[in-house]
Amino acid sequence: MNRWNYSVLTASLLAIGVILGWASSHDTFLLAGIVGILVLSAVACFMCFYWLKQIDDFKALNTAKFAVLNKMAPLVTFEGPNGPSQAKSYNCFDKEWRELSAAHALQSASSRTFVRGLRSSGAERFIPRAFGLIFALVFISVLTFSILSWGDVTDHPSPFSKSEQVEKKTK
């Protein structure tokens, strides 16, 4: 899922670049380009938030799976050559979490959940946050540019308005 989200957001960033280049080289499409960039960057910001929620959901699922495995481990019986063996489960997952906890290697995945994960999981949260910041900056920059140069933006709202202006001048 991380790879898919990364690919979609990278493609969105490239699309914004293409739209920006196209709109800036064709002033008759400036308004359409600005609207396209604003919509695309807003949707991409939402996707970044969604990506962070996916990380929390997968961590919750993983935590629940290991809770089930920890409850099952003491009930496991082993077959020996002469039937059931006296061997008992080592409860390896439970011991692993205790060791990680003692080493302070666990952290909460987010402040709103009780899901624990390894500290390295902060790295996987960095990328969606960085993308979110980039798209928010693009959105704010394009919106600011649009407001500051509103006359130029609305002077060419579509290619049809320019041809209509030419027809009026020739009449």
C-alpha positions as CSV (number, residue, x, y, z in Angstrom):
1,M,0.0,0.0,0.0
2,N,2.9,2.4,0.7
3,R,4.3,1.8,-2.7
4,W,0.9,2.4,-4.4
5,N,0.3,5.6,-2.4
6,Y,3.8,6.8,-3.1
7,S,3.3,6.1,-6.9
8,V,-0.1,7.9,-7.0
9,L,1.3,11.0,-5.2
10,T,4.4,11.1,-7.3
11,A,2.3,10.9,-10.4
12,S,0.1,13.7,-9.0
13,L,3.1,15.9,-8.4
14,L,4.3,15.3,-12.0
15,A,0.8,16.1,-13.3
16,I,0.8,19.4,-11.4
17,G,4.2,20.2,-13.0
18,V,2.8,19.4,-16.5
19,I,-0.3,21.4,-15.9
20,L,1.7,24.3,-14.6
21,G,4.0,24.3,-17.6
22,W,1.1,24.0,-20.0
23,A,-1.0,26.7,-18.4
24,S,1.9,29.1,-18.1
25,S,2.8,28.7,-21.8
26,H,-0.8,29.1,-22.9
27,D,-2.3,32.1,-21.2
28,T,-5.7,31.3,-22.6
29,F,-5.7,28.3,-20.4
30,L,-4.4,30.0,-17.2
31,L,-7.6,29.8,-15.3
32,A,-8.2,26.2,-16.2
33,G,-4.6,25.3,-15.2
34,I,-5.0,27.1,-11.9
35,V,-8.2,25.3,-11.1
36,G,-6.7,22.0,-12.1
37,I,-3.7,22.5,-9.9
38,L,-5.8,23.6,-6.9
39,V,-8.1,20.6,-7.3
40,L,-5.3,18.1,-7.8
41,S,-3.2,19.4,-4.9
42,A,-6.3,19.4,-2.6
43,V,-7.1,15.8,-3.5
44,A,-3.4,14.9,-3.0
45,C,-3.4,16.4,0.5
46,F,-6.5,14.3,1.3
47,M,-4.7,11.2,0.0
48,C,-1.7,12.0,2.3
49,F,-4.1,12.1,5.3
50,Y,-5.7,8.8,4.0
51,W,-2.2,7.3,3.8
52,L,-1.5,8.1,7.4
53,K,-4.8,6.5,8.4
54,Q,-3.9,3.4,6.4
55,I,-0.6,3.1,8.4
56,D,-2.5,3.3,11.6
57,D,-5.1,0.7,10.4
58,F,-2.4,-1.8,9.4
59,K,-0.6,-1.3,12.7
60,A,-3.9,-2.0,14.5
61,L,-4.4,-5.1,12.4
62,N,-0.9,-6.3,13.2
63,T,-1.3,-5.6,16.9
64,A,-4.6,-7.6,16.9
65,K,-3.0,-10.5,15.1
66,F,-0.2,-10.8,17.6
67,A,-2.7,-10.5,20.5
68,V,-4.5,-13.5,19.1
69,L,-1.3,-15.4,18.6
70,N,-0.2,-14.6,22.2
71,K,-3.5,-16.0,23.5
72,M,-3.2,-19.2,21.4
73,A,0.5,-19.9,22.2
74,P,0.0,-21.5,25.6
75,L,-2.7,-23.8,24.2
76,V,-0.5,-25.3,21.5
77,T,0.3,-29.0,22.0
78,F,3.1,-30.8,20.2
79,E,3.0,-34.3,18.8
80,G,5.9,-36.5,19.7
81,P,6.7,-40.0,18.3
82,N,4.5,-41.6,21.0
83,G,1.6,-39.1,20.9
84,P,1.2,-35.7,22.6
85,S,4.5,-34.4,24.0
86,Q,5.1,-32.7,27.3
87,A,6.7,-29.8,25.5
88,K,5.1,-26.4,26.0
89,S,5.0,-23.3,23.8
90,Y,7.8,-20.8,24.5
91,N,5.3,-17.9,23.9
92,C,7.9,-16.3,21.7
93,F,5.7,-13.4,20.5
94,D,4.8,-12.4,24.1
95,K,8.4,-12.5,25.1
96,E,9.4,-10.5,22.0
97,W,7.0,-7.7,22.9
98,R,8.2,-7.7,26.5
99,E,11.8,-7.4,25.4
100,L,11.0,-4.6,23.0
101,S,9.1,-2.8,25.7
102,A,12.0,-3.2,28.2
103,A,14.4,-1.8,25.5
104,H,12.0,1.2,25.0
105,A,11.8,0.2,21.3
106,L,8.0,0.7,21.1
107,Q,6.0,3.8,20.5
108,S,2.4,4.6,19.8
109,A,1.6,4.8,16.1
110,S,-0.4,8.0,16.7
111,S,-1.6,10.0,19.6
112,R,-5.2,8.9,19.0
113,T,-4.7,5.2,19.0
114,F,-3.5,2.5,21.4
115,V,-1.6,0.7,18.7
116,R,2.1,0.1,19.4
117,G,4.8,-0.3,16.8
118,L,8.5,-0.3,16.5
119,R,10.2,3.1,16.6
120,S,11.4,2.8,13.0
121,S,7.7,3.2,12.0
122,G,8.2,6.9,12.3
123,A,10.1,6.8,9.0
124,E,7.1,5.4,7.2
125,R,5.0,8.3,8.5
126,F,7.5,10.9,7.4
127,I,6.9,10.4,3.6
128,P,3.1,11.0,3.6
129,R,3.7,14.0,5.9
130,A,6.4,15.4,3.5
131,F,4.1,14.9,0.5
132,G,1.2,16.6,2.4
133,L,3.5,19.6,3.1
134,I,4.6,19.8,-0.5
135,F,1.0,19.7,-1.8
136,A,-0.2,22.2,0.8
137,L,2.6,24.5,-0.3
138,V,1.7,24.1,-3.9
139,F,-2.0,24.8,-3.1
140,I,-1.2,27.9,-1.0
141,S,1.3,29.2,-3.6
142,V,-1.0,28.8,-6.6
143,L,-3.9,30.3,-4.6
144,T,-1.8,33.3,-3.6
145,F,-0.6,33.8,-7.2
146,S,-4.2,33.6,-8.4
147,I,-5.3,36.2,-5.9
148,L,-2.4,38.6,-6.5
149,S,-2.8,38.4,-10.3
150,W,-6.6,38.0,-10.5
151,G,-6.9,40.4,-13.4
152,D,-4.5,38.4,-15.5
153,V,-6.2,35.1,-14.5
154,T,-9.7,36.3,-15.4
155,D,-8.6,38.2,-18.5
156,H,-8.3,34.8,-20.3
157,P,-10.8,32.4,-18.6
158,S,-11.0,30.2,-21.7
159,P,-9.8,30.1,-25.3
160,F,-13.4,30.8,-26.5
161,S,-13.5,34.2,-24.8
162,K,-10.4,35.3,-26.7
163,S,-11.9,34.3,-30.1
164,E,-15.1,36.0,-29.1
165,Q,-13.2,39.2,-28.4
166,V,-11.5,38.9,-31.8
167,E,-14.9,38.6,-33.5
168,K,-16.2,41.7,-31.7
169,K,-13.2,43.7,-32.7
170,T,-13.6,42.7,-36.4
171,K,-17.3,43.7,-36.5
